[in-house]
Amino acid sequence: MRWRCSHDGTMNNKLLISIIIFIIFTIILISGCIHEPKPNPPITQPKSDLNQLQKPDNEQPKNKEKLETCKDLCGDGICQEIVCQAIGCPCAETEESCPQDCAVEENIPLLDNMLQDCPTQEEISRFEHDFNISSDEAFVEYSCANGINPNYPSGKLDPRLTLYQMLRLMNALEFSKPLPWTDKSLYDWFKGNIKGIYINNSSEYSFCCDPERVINLKGEVVGASYDANWVMGAGMAYLIVLAIHEARHIDVGHTCGSNDNNLDELGAWAIQYYLEYWLVNYLPSNYQTQNEKENLASDAEYILHTRFCNTN
């Protein structure tokens, strides 16, 4: 049996094919028009502009909320380490965030601390009244800042200021036990024994006494830079000991050449030994460091074993 297609069937087929082609063409056309947009290139700001706009890390607030809710008291002299957490409470402070309030101060012993300070005008007037202070060289204009006369070259001290400091510290020594050779304070004994201090830059040694009751202290010793410390190599402690040694010669000279016979004579070497021993053992603990005490003790032992002809 043969099948025959009618004229209408052929037309329907052609129409169907045309519709299919139109649909395919439309899909292709749409696919070509729709595409993913390319991202815009990033805007790069010149480095110099960024540096101007952005604060360095150390200038950026570390805790913006903290700055907005707590009270900044940095600079009031109190380290706010433990604070409340409510709005209006002080901001917590550390050595890094507020060094002026929280920095740990070095524990400087009293005598070294005094040497970093300057004598008051009242003290200077007292010393000038109690002692005739003179020199064979003209003094440079007096000034004092942090214990030093800035008008002198580096490495050299004002000998006049050095003597003021020596007398200040001598007056500050408060022993818990009386000195072996006097019931007075060290300063009062010294003041009662001599009339003046002469800074002698032409002499090889310190000595007593010329003129009468005036001790001569070698200029090189009085102006040495180590006198700005209590004990360092030498130091102010040894200048005080030297002055006391020479002042003792007003009462008694050496009895065994340049040495003394024994401690019992209480001569110049004896009171030098005893003074160093008293400095080590009978001053308040905050006056000096352990190392400074050990240096003084070592020197006292050296005197005891080398400056007396009869140690029995």
C-alpha positions as CSV (number, residue, x, y, z in Angstrom):
1,M,0.0,0.0,0.0
2,R,1.4,3.4,-0.9
3,W,1.0,6.4,1.3
4,R,0.7,9.8,-0.3
5,C,1.1,13.1,1.4
6,S,-1.4,15.8,0.8
7,H,-0.6,19.3,-0.3
8,D,-1.7,20.7,3.1
9,G,0.7,18.4,5.0
10,T,3.6,19.6,3.0
11,M,2.8,23.2,3.8
12,N,2.5,22.4,7.5
13,N,5.9,20.8,7.4
14,K,7.5,23.8,5.8
15,L,5.9,26.1,8.4
16,L,7.2,24.0,11.2
17,I,10.7,24.0,9.8
18,S,10.6,27.8,9.5
19,I,9.5,28.3,13.1
20,I,12.3,26.0,14.3
21,I,14.9,27.9,12.3
22,F,13.5,31.2,13.6
23,I,13.8,30.0,17.2
24,I,17.3,28.7,16.7
25,F,18.4,32.0,15.1
26,T,16.8,34.0,17.9
27,I,18.6,31.9,20.5
28,I,22.0,32.4,18.7
29,L,21.4,36.1,18.4
30,I,20.5,36.4,22.1
31,S,23.5,34.4,23.2
32,G,25.8,36.7,21.2
33,C,24.4,39.8,22.9
34,I,24.4,38.6,26.5
35,H,27.9,38.5,28.0
36,E,29.5,38.9,31.4
37,P,30.7,42.5,31.9
38,K,34.4,43.0,32.5
39,P,35.3,44.4,35.9
40,N,36.4,48.0,36.0
41,P,40.1,48.3,36.7
42,P,41.0,49.2,40.3
43,I,41.7,52.9,41.0
44,T,45.2,53.2,42.1
45,Q,46.0,56.2,44.3
46,P,49.6,57.5,44.1
47,K,51.7,56.3,47.0
48,S,52.4,59.9,48.1
49,D,48.7,60.6,48.5
50,L,48.2,57.5,50.6
51,N,51.0,58.5,52.9
52,Q,49.3,61.9,53.4
53,L,45.9,60.4,54.0
54,Q,46.9,57.5,56.3
55,K,48.4,58.0,59.7
56,P,51.4,56.0,60.7
57,D,50.5,53.0,62.9
58,N,51.9,54.7,66.0
59,E,49.5,57.6,65.5
60,Q,46.4,55.5,64.9
61,P,44.1,55.2,68.0
62,K,44.6,51.6,69.3
63,N,41.2,51.5,70.8
64,K,38.8,54.1,69.3
65,E,36.0,53.0,71.6
66,K,38.2,53.3,74.6
67,L,39.1,56.9,73.7
68,E,35.5,57.8,73.3
69,T,34.3,56.3,76.6
70,C,37.2,56.8,79.1
71,K,38.8,59.9,80.6
72,D,42.4,60.5,79.6
73,L,44.3,61.5,82.7
74,C,47.8,60.9,81.3
75,G,50.1,63.5,82.8
76,D,48.5,63.9,86.2
77,G,51.4,62.1,87.9
78,I,49.4,59.0,88.8
79,C,49.7,55.7,86.8
80,Q,46.2,54.5,86.2
81,E,46.9,50.8,86.0
82,I,43.7,49.5,87.4
83,V,40.5,51.3,86.4
84,C,36.8,50.9,86.4
85,Q,35.1,49.9,83.1
86,A,32.2,52.4,83.0
87,I,31.9,55.5,80.7
88,G,33.9,58.4,82.2
89,C,36.3,56.2,84.1
90,P,40.1,56.9,83.7
91,C,41.7,55.3,80.7
92,A,44.1,52.5,81.7
93,E,47.7,53.5,81.5
94,T,51.0,51.6,80.9
95,E,54.6,52.6,80.7
96,E,54.2,52.5,76.9
97,S,51.0,54.5,76.6
98,C,51.8,57.1,79.4
99,P,55.5,57.0,80.2
100,Q,55.4,60.3,82.1
101,D,53.1,58.7,84.7
102,C,54.1,55.0,84.6
103,A,57.8,55.0,83.8
104,V,59.7,53.1,86.5
105,E,62.1,55.5,88.2
106,E,65.6,54.3,88.9
107,N,66.2,53.9,92.6
108,I,69.1,56.3,93.2
109,P,70.7,56.2,96.6
110,L,70.3,59.4,98.7
111,L,74.0,60.5,98.5
112,D,74.3,60.0,94.7
113,N,70.9,61.8,94.3
114,M,72.1,64.8,96.3
115,L,75.1,65.1,93.9
116,Q,72.8,65.4,91.0
117,D,71.1,68.3,92.7
118,C,72.4,71.8,93.4
119,P,73.1,73.5,96.8
120,T,70.5,76.1,97.7
121,Q,71.5,79.7,98.2
122,E,70.8,79.2,101.9
123,E,73.3,76.3,102.1
124,I,75.9,78.3,100.1
125,S,75.6,81.2,102.5
126,R,76.0,78.9,105.5
127,F,79.2,77.3,104.0
128,E,80.7,80.6,103.2
129,H,80.0,81.7,106.8
130,D,81.5,78.6,108.3
131,F,84.6,78.3,106.1
132,N,86.8,80.6,104.2
133,I,86.9,79.0,100.7
134,S,89.7,80.2,98.4
135,S,92.0,79.2,95.6
136,D,95.2,80.1,93.9
137,E,93.3,80.2,90.6
138,A,90.4,82.5,89.8
139,F,87.0,80.8,89.9
140,V,84.9,80.7,86.7
141,E,81.4,82.3,87.0
142,Y,79.3,80.2,89.4
143,S,76.3,78.4,88.0
144,C,74.7,75.0,88.8
145,A,72.5,72.7,86.8
146,N,72.0,69.1,87.9
147,G,74.9,69.3,90.2
148,I,77.4,70.6,87.5
149,N,78.6,74.1,86.6
150,P,78.0,74.3,82.8
151,N,80.5,77.1,82.5
152,Y,83.4,74.6,83.0
153,P,84.6,72.4,80.2
154,S,83.4,68.8,79.9
155,G,85.3,66.4,82.3
156,K,86.2,69.2,84.7
157,L,84.2,70.2,87.7
158,D,83.9,73.6,89.4
159,P,86.2,73.2,92.5
160,R,84.1,75.7,94.4
161,L,80.9,73.8,93.7
162,T,82.6,70.6,94.5
163,L,83.4,71.9,98.0
164,Y,79.8,73.1,98.4
165,Q,78.7,69.5,97.5
166,M,81.3,68.0,99.9
167,L,80.0,70.1,102.8
168,R,76.4,69.3,101.9
169,L,77.0,65.6,102.0
170,M,79.1,65.8,105.1
171,N,76.3,67.7,106.8
172,A,73.8,65.0,105.6
173,L,75.7,62.1,107.2
174,E,73.6,60.8,110.1
175,F,75.3,57.9,111.8
176,S,73.4,55.6,114.2
177,K,76.5,55.5,116.4
178,P,78.8,58.3,117.6
179,L,82.1,58.7,115.9
180,P,85.1,57.3,117.9
181,W,86.9,60.6,118.2
182,T,84.1,63.1,118.9
183,D,80.5,63.3,120.2
184,K,79.7,66.0,117.6
185,S,78.3,65.4,114.1
186,L,81.0,65.1,111.4
187,Y,80.2,68.5,110.0
188,D,80.3,70.2,113.3
189,W,83.6,68.6,114.3
190,F,85.0,69.7,110.9
191,K,83.8,73.2,111.3
192,G,85.2,73.5,114.8
193,N,88.6,72.2,113.8
194,I,89.4,74.4,110.7
195,K,88.8,77.9,109.6
196,G,89.1,77.5,105.8
197,I,89.8,75.4,102.8
198,Y,92.4,76.4,100.2
199,I,92.3,74.9,96.7
200,N,96.0,74.5,95.9
201,N,96.7,73.9,92.2
202,S,100.4,74.2,92.5
203,S,101.0,71.6,95.2
204,E,101.6,67.9,94.5
205,Y,99.9,66.9,97.7
206,S,97.1,67.9,100.0
207,F,98.3,69.0,103.4
208,C,97.6,70.9,106.6
209,C,98.0,73.8,107.4
210,D,99.0,77.0,105.6
211,P,97.8,79.5,106.8
212,E,97.0,78.4,110.3
213,R,93.9,76.1,110.5
214,V,93.4,76.2,106.8
215,I,93.7,72.8,105.0
216,N,95.1,72.7,101.5
217,L,93.4,70.4,99.1
218,K,95.1,69.6,95.8
219,G,93.3,71.3,92.9
220,E,93.4,68.2,90.7
221,V,91.6,66.2,93.3
222,V,88.9,68.8,94.0
223,G,88.1,69.3,90.3
224,A,88.1,65.7,89.2
225,S,85.0,64.4,87.4
226,Y,84.6,61.5,89.7
227,D,83.7,63.9,92.5
228,A,80.2,64.0,90.9
229,N,79.6,60.5,92.3
230,W,79.5,59.2,95.8
231,V,81.9,56.3,95.1
232,M,83.1,55.6,91.6
233,G,86.8,54.8,91.4
234,A,87.3,57.5,93.9
235,G,84.4,59.9,94.4
236,M,83.0,62.4,96.8
237,A,83.3,59.9,99.7
238,Y,87.1,59.9,99.4
239,L,87.2,63.7,99.1
240,I,85.4,63.9,102.5
241,V,87.7,61.4,104.0
242,L,90.8,63.4,102.7
243,A,89.4,66.6,104.1
244,I,88.8,64.9,107.5
245,H,92.3,63.4,107.4
246,E,93.9,66.8,106.9
247,A,91.7,68.5,109.5
248,R,92.9,66.0,112.1
249,H,96.5,67.2,111.6
250,I,95.5,70.4,113.4
251,D,95.4,68.2,116.5
252,V,98.0,65.6,115.9
253,G,100.6,64.7,113.2
254,H,101.8,61.3,112.0
255,T,103.7,59.4,114.6
256,C,105.5,56.8,112.5
257,G,107.0,58.5,109.5
258,S,104.1,59.1,107.1
259,N,102.0,56.6,109.0
260,D,100.7,56.3,112.6
261,N,101.8,54.0,115.4
262,N,98.3,52.5,116.1
263,L,94.6,53.0,116.0
264,D,94.4,54.0,119.7
265,E,96.2,57.3,119.0
266,L,93.2,58.4,117.0
267,G,95.5,60.2,114.6
268,A,94.8,61.1,111.0
269,W,95.0,57.6,109.6
270,A,92.9,56.2,112.5
271,I,90.0,58.6,112.0
272,Q,90.2,58.0,108.2
273,Y,89.8,54.3,108.9
274,Y,87.0,54.8,111.4
275,L,85.1,57.2,109.1
276,E,85.1,54.7,106.3
277,Y,84.1,51.9,108.7
278,W,81.2,54.2,110.0
279,L,80.1,55.0,106.4
280,V,79.8,51.3,105.7
281,N,78.1,50.2,108.9
282,Y,76.2,53.0,110.5
283,L,74.4,54.9,107.8
284,P,70.7,54.3,106.8
285,S,70.4,51.7,104.1
286,N,69.1,54.1,101.5
287,Y,72.2,56.3,101.5
288,Q,74.4,54.2,99.2
289,T,74.5,51.0,97.2
290,Q,75.9,47.7,98.3
291,N,78.7,48.0,95.8
292,E,79.6,51.5,97.1
293,K,79.7,50.1,100.7
294,E,82.0,47.2,99.5
295,N,84.4,49.7,97.9
296,L,84.6,51.7,101.1
297,A,85.0,48.6,103.2
298,S,87.9,47.5,101.0
299,D,89.7,50.8,101.4
300,A,89.2,50.8,105.1
301,E,90.8,47.3,105.3
302,Y,93.7,48.5,103.2
303,I,94.3,51.5,105.6
304,L,94.1,49.2,108.6
305,H,96.8,46.9,107.2
306,T,99.2,49.4,105.6
307,R,99.1,52.7,107.6
308,F,99.9,51.6,111.2
309,C,103.4,50.5,112.3
310,N,102.0,48.6,115.3
311,T,98.8,46.7,114.7
312,N,99.0,44.6,117.9
